């Protein structure tokens, strides 16, 4: 059975999971989130590289996975080269969708909302220089929105007012000065896509989910995809630390088709 591992610091990768599973329904999926060190967006690069390498090497050994999706923009923009050097199975990363956002923008004013680490990283600035040179790019770096997304996935209420506070700098602009294409530069942020769409009804919201799904499909095809008659051994989720509201997280994963939610330890 072809096993795909999703890795993130939290539940943001579930937004990518849905798109990948829709295009690749016959795989078994494992989802591992490093809530013990959540969020990654305010951690230094050396820590992120070491942490992701340790967890993913152990995951490959323990679960015999065939492909890894680093479903975290922060980890992807920092650790992918090192991970690919050390782990000899296909690894797919998630990076801000600057190119499609620039293509979709009519006003040539695009917005990028991401974690502070992703916003300041040279990799992100290189994407902007390469694909959005003709655009004005407004940026918001936030871990508050990440936490709101986690809260929502755990079954706790999130208000539009709370989301609006994150986007205050853009909402204060005149309508014609606001972005008409917004990059959701963290896999968490599609989880509050409806709220962001309410705040910016005239903007196109762009994320990487569908593109990652297509990329995974091509890699699975190259690596002997399961036949449509082959039965999956189920989807399994794991967490690294302690969860304050375990039942809330269990319900979230159950709704996505996961059989269980189990603690994962490196020790």
C-alpha distance (Angstrom), angle and dihedral (degrees) to the residues before:
residue distance angle dihedral
X1 . . .
X2 3.80 . .
X3 3.81 107.4 .
X4 3.80 122.1 -161.8
X5 3.81 121.0 -163.9
X6 3.79 121.0 -154.0
X7 3.79 115.4 -160.0
X8 3.80 128.2 -169.7
X9 3.78 138.7 141.6
X10 3.80 88.4 -113.9
X11 3.79 143.2 -10.2
X12 3.78 97.9 -55.0
X13 3.78 91.7 99.4
X14 3.78 89.7 66.3
X15 3.82 87.4 77.8
X16 3.80 88.6 60.0
X17 3.80 91.7 41.4
X18 3.78 92.4 61.7
X19 3.81 92.4 53.8
X20 3.81 93.6 44.6
X21 3.80 94.4 47.8
X22 3.80 92.0 49.3
X23 3.82 90.2 57.9
X24 3.82 95.2 36.4
X25 3.82 107.0 35.0
X26 3.81 99.6 158.7
X27 3.78 99.9 65.0
X28 3.78 129.6 94.2
X29 3.80 111.7 -117.7
X30 3.78 129.3 -149.6
X31 3.80 119.9 -170.2
X32 3.80 120.0 -164.0
X33 3.79 121.4 -179.5
X34 3.78 123.3 -172.7
X35 3.79 97.8 -142.1
X36 3.81 89.2 156.2
X37 3.82 87.9 73.0
X38 3.81 99.2 27.7
X39 3.01 125.7 176.4
X40 3.81 109.5 39.1
X41 3.80 93.0 -175.1
X42 3.81 93.6 84.6
X43 3.84 97.3 40.5
X44 3.81 124.7 101.0
X45 3.79 120.4 -106.5
X46 3.81 97.3 -112.0
X47 3.80 91.1 55.5
X48 3.81 93.5 48.2
X49 3.81 92.7 49.3
X50 3.81 93.5 48.9
X51 3.79 94.5 43.4
X52 3.80 97.0 47.8
X53 3.81 92.0 45.4
X54 3.82 92.6 52.4
X55 3.78 94.6 46.5
X56 3.79 97.0 43.8
X57 3.80 95.9 45.7
X58 3.80 89.4 52.3
X59 3.81 91.0 45.4
X60 3.80 92.5 53.6
X61 3.80 90.0 50.5
X62 3.79 95.2 45.1
X63 3.81 101.5 40.8
X64 3.83 102.4 27.9
X65 3.79 90.7 -133.0
X66 3.80 121.1 -173.8
X67 3.81 99.4 -153.7
X68 3.80 136.5 14.9
X69 3.79 127.5 -146.0
X70 3.80 112.3 -162.5
X71 3.80 91.9 -152.9
X72 3.79 93.7 -172.4
X73 3.79 123.2 92.6
X74 3.80 93.0 -153.8
X75 3.80 94.9 51.8
X76 3.80 92.0 41.7
X77 3.80 94.4 54.3
X78 3.82 90.9 48.3
X79 3.79 111.9 31.3
X80 3.81 111.0 27.2
X81 3.84 98.5 97.8
X82 3.81 92.8 50.2
X83 3.79 92.7 44.5
X84 3.79 92.5 51.0
X85 3.80 90.2 50.7
X86 3.80 92.6 54.3
X87 3.81 105.0 32.4
X88 3.78 115.0 59.8
X89 3.80 101.3 -155.7
X90 3.83 126.5 83.3
X91 3.80 113.8 -74.6
X92 3.80 121.7 -166.5
X93 3.78 120.2 -163.0
X94 3.79 132.9 -162.2
X95 3.79 119.2 -130.2
X96 3.82 131.1 175.3
X97 3.81 111.6 -76.1
X98 3.80 94.8 -125.1
X99 3.81 96.1 144.7
X100 3.83 98.5 55.8
X101 3.81 90.8 41.5
X102 3.80 91.1 54.6
X103 3.81 90.8 47.6
X104 3.82 92.3 50.5
X105 3.81 95.2 46.8
X106 3.81 116.0 101.5
X107 3.81 96.7 179.4
X108 3.81 92.2 44.7
X109 3.79 89.2 -127.9
X110 3.79 109.5 119.4
X111 3.78 130.5 176.4
X112 3.78 128.1 -141.9
X113 3.80 118.6 -162.3
X114 3.80 113.7 -177.3
X115 3.79 142.5 128.3
X116 3.82 116.1 -62.5
X117 3.82 90.3 -108.7
X118 3.80 93.4 54.0
X119 3.80 91.8 45.9
X120 3.81 94.3 54.8
X121 3.81 97.7 38.3
X122 3.81 118.9 114.3
X123 3.81 89.4 -133.1
X124 3.81 90.5 63.4
X125 3.79 93.4 46.5
X126 3.80 89.3 50.5
X127 3.83 89.9 54.7
X128 3.79 90.0 51.3
X129 3.79 92.1 48.0
X130 3.80 91.8 48.3
X131 3.80 101.9 41.3
X132 3.82 108.1 18.0
X133 3.77 104.2 36.6
X134 3.79 90.5 127.6
X135 3.81 93.3 50.8
X136 3.76 135.9 82.5
X137 3.81 104.7 -125.6
X138 3.80 118.4 -154.4
X139 3.80 114.4 -162.9
X140 3.79 135.6 -157.7
X141 3.80 119.1 -176.7
X142 3.80 112.6 -162.6
X143 3.78 143.1 160.5
X144 3.82 90.6 176.5
X145 3.81 91.2 74.5
X146 3.81 89.9 49.4
X147 3.80 89.8 56.0
X148 3.80 91.7 47.7
X149 3.80 89.7 53.5
X150 3.81 91.6 50.4
X151 3.79 89.6 49.9
X152 3.79 92.0 50.8
X153 3.82 92.7 49.8
X154 3.80 90.0 50.0
X155 3.80 89.0 58.7
X156 3.79 98.0 -102.7
X157 3.82 122.7 131.4
X158 3.80 121.7 -95.9
X159 3.81 118.5 -171.0
X160 3.78 128.7 -146.1
X161 3.81 87.9 -124.4
X162 3.81 90.9 60.7
X163 3.80 91.8 50.7
X164 3.81 90.6 45.6
X165 3.81 90.6 56.6
X166 3.81 89.2 63.0
X167 3.81 91.3 52.6
X168 3.81 95.4 43.8
X169 3.83 95.3 119.5
X170 3.81 91.7 56.2
X171 3.79 96.1 40.2
X172 3.81 89.2 55.7
X173 3.81 90.5 60.3
X174 3.79 123.8 92.7
X175 3.83 111.6 -95.9
X176 3.80 92.4 -107.4
X177 3.81 90.5 52.7
X178 3.80 95.0 53.5
X179 3.81 122.3 97.0
X180 3.80 116.1 -94.0
X181 3.80 91.5 -162.8
X182 3.81 120.6 44.1
X183 3.81 124.7 -165.3
X184 3.79 112.5 -146.0
X185 3.79 92.2 -148.6
X186 3.79 97.1 -175.7
X187 3.78 124.9 59.7
X188 3.80 88.9 -129.5
X189 3.78 94.4 64.1
X190 3.83 100.2 73.4
X191 3.81 84.4 65.3
X192 3.84 87.3 73.4
X193 3.80 95.4 34.7
X194 3.80 92.1 123.8
X195 3.80 91.9 54.5
X196 3.82 92.9 47.3
X197 3.80 90.0 47.0
X198 3.80 89.9 53.7
X199 3.81 90.6 53.2
X200 3.81 93.2 46.2
X201 3.82 105.7 28.5
X202 3.81 94.1 165.6
X203 3.82 95.4 51.0
X204 3.79 128.6 93.6
X205 3.82 111.0 -129.6
X206 3.80 113.4 -144.0
X207 3.80 128.1 -165.4
X208 3.81 135.6 161.5
X209 3.81 101.8 -117.4
X210 3.80 101.1 105.4
X211 3.81 93.4 41.9
X212 3.80 90.6 52.3
X213 3.80 89.8 49.4
X214 3.81 90.8 55.1
X215 3.79 91.9 46.5
X216 3.78 92.2 51.4
X217 3.79 90.7 48.5
X218 3.80 91.2 55.2
X219 3.81 92.2 48.2
X220 3.79 92.2 47.7
X221 3.79 89.4 52.0
X222 3.80 90.2 52.8
X223 3.80 91.5 48.3
X224 3.81 100.4 49.2
X225 3.78 106.3 -86.8
X226 3.82 118.5 -143.5
X227 3.78 116.6 -96.9
X228 3.77 118.6 -109.9
X229 3.80 88.9 -110.2
X230 3.79 92.9 57.5
X231 3.80 115.0 100.9
X232 3.81 120.9 -130.5
X233 3.80 117.6 -125.9
X234 3.80 88.8 -134.2
X235 3.78 136.9 -97.9
X236 3.80 121.1 -77.8
X237 3.82 132.1 -169.0
X238 3.81 129.3 -156.3
X239 3.80 137.2 -173.2
X240 3.82 129.9 -162.1
X241 3.78 106.4 -146.4
X242 3.78 137.0 19.1
X243 3.80 124.0 -50.8
X244 3.80 118.2 -146.0
X245 3.78 92.3 -156.8
X246 3.80 104.9 31.1
X247 3.80 94.2 165.5
X248 3.80 91.1 54.2
X249 3.79 91.5 53.9
X250 3.80 92.2 43.0
X251 3.80 89.8 54.3
X252 3.81 91.2 49.0
X253 3.80 93.1 53.5
X254 3.79 93.1 41.6
X255 3.81 89.1 56.4
X256 3.81 88.1 55.3
X257 3.80 93.1 52.3
X258 3.80 101.7 -98.1
X259 3.79 117.4 146.3
X260 3.80 98.1 -148.3
X261 3.81 147.6 -5.4
X262 3.80 114.6 -134.0
X263 3.81 136.8 177.1
X264 3.81 116.4 -105.6
X265 3.80 122.4 -156.9
X266 3.79 131.3 -174.5
X267 3.81 90.8 -153.2
